[in-house]
Amino acid sequence: MVKRVGELLRERGQLTDEQVFVICNHESDKLFCQKAIDLGFLSYDDVQIVLSEIYKRESVNLEFMYVDQSTLNILSLKTATECCAIVFFDSEYFTKVAIADPGNILHLDKIRRELKNKKVEFYLAKECEILHFIEIMKSSAAEVEKNPLMLLNKIIFIALEKRASDIHFETLENLVRVRLRIDGVLHPFQMIEKDIWGRIQSRLKLISSLNITENRRPQSGHTRIKLGGRAIDLRISTHPGIFGENFVIRIFDLSEGIKSLSELNFNYDDFCWLNQILAAPHGIFLLVGPTGAGKTTTLYSMLKAMDSSKLNIMTLEDPVEYQIEGIRQLDLQEEGILSFAEGIKSILRQDPDIILIGEIRDEDTAAMAVRASLTGRLVIATLHASSPKECLFRLMDLKLKLSDFIPPLLGIFSQRLVRYKKGDVYSGRFPLSEYVFFGDDLKNRILKEGHIIDFKLDRTFQESAEYALQNALTDREEIKRVFGHECI
């Protein structure tokens, strides 16, 4: 193995002859690649790519993996230690083993003999990550449960299994409460002791590049991890409280990709209405609703429906949640752009056909978004407002005149997510909507009156809720939970 790996790395120019000599003669019981890493000649990523290529083994990231002790114990501690390998998944069909040296035939055969009644699949993993799990195998169940890093991995792992959108860590006087938001509803998960929470807190700040010493001001950051072959984006925010910092992790499973509009389970009329907006050559379209209402998901699906091969589509987001092929996306923080308004100015110099603005938050952004829509572009943006009519008042609060934003306004779409009722349980969610298209007649009436008038919506939340109830998609209790009594 040493010769093959050394030769390949030398051929690629990643190691010199002198470095290979130093590694081979370095006094250590560690593997060739681990010694190269320890000596600072290679990075872990360099090693993983080369080993995966040589031994045709898929690489697995164990850093955020949660493996229960019964699964780990399928392989004896003696064999795990000797072969630097662990079992990280087991089913009636196959057993997955992570090993640091997939080229050691003796070790592979030893593991196969011990697991002779199982179909074994070998995966490449970093030695340091495997050793972490071997230490856990030496611990008691009680010790494992109090291991901060394993506990954090367990929480993230189970949150993904349950398809939670958020993990809440809420500091109480003596404990920290953990809750998972599943289908829009918070569910208690477990309580954590304060001394364990301190290390979890530091770990979360470290992986998301937050200031570990800062605990009196809100912070936000993110990290991207790989778990079970899935790319996961974790958006981590902190907020000070009287008993300590509270954390919320928002979870984005990037491996799921962006759904098409037809996959979002809109009512057929809503689906047709949104497609009508997509056909507009220019103007501004606003999607409104509270946090967690699915606005961003809808916007991404609308972008996906557009032909990026014939259009210059650009976005300005904070942050970019999903990457879309063929579309130029700008991250406000990563690009060092000071504000959405500055970002729009920059985008306009790039001759865009369609501009997506993650959120209109201030006066300057609102003014620039409207200006962009008046120059022959289609502008799509989100805004925090509860209804189409409130959206108009919100724009006026942002110092826009009716004569500025009414002429280019195409429509306003408001949505909420409600849970499906399947038998005795709720599972999955679908959108209910209300919206209005701003045709010439409505625009002329508003401009003539000089103030926001009452106008009829193309569809109301009440009509959407009645449709959902008549078709047994959900029940009245769920409608009340989301809307109160206003829809029934």
Secondary structure, DSSP 8 states (H G I E B T S, - for coil): -HHHHHHHHHHTTSS-HHHHHHHHTS--SS-HHHHHHHTTSS-HHHHHHHHHHHHT--B---TT----HHHHTTS-HHHHHHHTEEEEEE-SS-EEEEES-TT-HHHHHHHHHHTTTS-EEEEE--HHHHHHHHHHHTS-HHHHHT-HHHHHHHHHHHHHHTT-SEEEEEE-SSEEEEEEEETTEEEEEEEEEHHHHHHHHHHHHHHTT--TT--SS-EEEEEEEEETTEEEEEEEEEE--TTS-EEEEEEEEGGG----GGGGT--HHHHHHHHHHHT-SSEEEEEE--TTSSHHHHHHHHHHHS-TTTS-EEEEESS--S--TTSEEEETTTTT---HHHHHHHHHTT--SEEEES---SHHHHHHHHHHHTTT-EEEEEE--SSHHHHHHHHHHTT--HHHHTTTEEEEEEEEEEEEEETTEEEEEEEEEEEEE--HHHHHHHHHHTS------SB-HHHHHHHHHHTTSS-HHHHHHHHTTTT-
